[in-house]
Amino acid sequence: MLARRAASAPIRPRSTRRCVASYLYTAGLPDPDLLIRTSGEMRLSNFMLWQLAYTELWITDTLWPDFRRRHLYQRGGGLPGARAPLRAGRLSA
């Protein structure tokens, strides 16, 4: 789908990061700062590869149903220099 939309666009002399990002499903959304990969899986399986180029990856052996807010505390907020844990939707303590 992305390739078809890009192919039908006017030819540009030079593709930029912003140009490529405009064709993605996440166009207009900021790239994630942190990706938490549960169950110890070490692969992304083509999941948001462009958007994850500068994202910190955190791979944990904890399974998703067992993942809780305390895991974020143990990580130190997930990001370098973070003082408080990330605010995460429905994670329970």
C-alpha positions as CSV (number, residue, x, y, z in Angstrom):
1,M,0.0,0.0,0.0
2,L,2.8,2.4,0.9
3,A,4.7,1.6,-2.2
4,R,1.7,2.1,-4.4
5,R,1.0,5.5,-2.9
6,A,4.6,6.6,-3.2
7,A,4.8,5.3,-6.8
8,S,1.7,7.3,-7.8
9,A,3.1,10.5,-6.2
10,P,4.9,13.1,-8.4
11,I,8.5,12.3,-8.9
12,R,10.7,14.2,-6.5
13,P,14.4,14.9,-7.3
14,R,15.4,13.9,-3.7
15,S,13.5,12.0,-1.1
16,T,13.8,13.3,2.4
17,R,13.0,11.7,5.8
18,R,9.9,13.9,6.1
19,C,8.8,12.9,2.6
20,V,9.1,9.2,3.2
21,A,7.4,9.6,6.7
22,S,4.4,11.3,5.0
23,Y,3.5,8.1,3.2
24,L,3.4,5.9,6.4
25,Y,0.3,5.0,8.3
26,T,1.6,7.0,11.3
27,A,2.0,10.2,9.3
28,G,1.6,13.2,11.6
29,L,2.4,11.2,14.7
30,P,5.7,11.5,16.6
31,D,8.1,8.5,16.4
32,P,8.2,6.5,19.6
33,D,10.9,7.1,22.2
34,L,10.7,3.6,23.7
35,L,9.6,0.2,22.4
36,I,9.0,-2.4,25.1
37,R,9.3,-5.9,23.6
38,T,7.9,-8.5,26.0
39,S,8.5,-12.3,26.3
40,G,12.2,-12.0,25.4
41,E,11.6,-11.8,21.7
42,M,14.6,-10.3,19.9
43,R,12.9,-9.4,16.6
44,L,10.7,-6.6,15.3
45,S,9.2,-8.6,12.4
46,N,9.0,-5.5,10.2
47,F,7.0,-3.7,12.8
48,M,7.3,0.1,12.3
49,L,10.9,-0.2,11.1
50,W,11.1,3.4,9.8
51,Q,9.6,4.9,12.9
52,L,11.8,2.9,15.3
53,A,15.1,4.0,13.7
54,Y,16.0,6.2,16.7
55,T,13.9,4.5,19.3
56,E,15.3,2.8,22.4
57,L,14.4,-0.9,22.4
58,W,13.8,-2.6,25.8
59,I,13.5,-6.3,25.6
60,T,12.2,-8.0,28.7
61,D,11.6,-11.7,29.5
62,T,8.3,-10.7,31.3
63,L,5.3,-11.8,29.4
64,W,2.8,-9.1,28.4
65,P,-0.1,-10.3,30.6
66,D,2.3,-10.1,33.6
67,F,3.9,-6.7,32.7
68,R,3.1,-4.1,35.4
69,R,4.0,-0.6,36.3
70,R,6.7,-1.9,38.7
71,H,8.6,-3.2,35.7
72,L,8.9,0.4,34.5
73,Y,10.2,1.5,37.9
74,Q,12.8,-1.3,37.7
75,R,13.8,0.1,34.3
76,G,14.2,3.6,35.7
77,G,11.5,5.1,33.5
78,G,12.7,3.4,30.3
79,L,14.7,6.3,29.0
80,P,18.2,7.5,29.9
81,G,18.1,10.1,32.6
82,A,14.4,9.5,33.4
83,R,13.5,10.1,37.1
84,A,10.0,8.8,37.1
85,P,8.4,5.9,35.3
86,L,6.6,6.5,32.1
87,R,2.9,7.0,32.3
88,A,1.5,3.9,30.7
89,G,-2.2,3.5,29.9
90,R,-3.7,0.7,31.9
91,L,-0.7,-0.8,33.6
92,S,-1.4,-1.7,37.2
93,A,1.1,-1.4,40.1
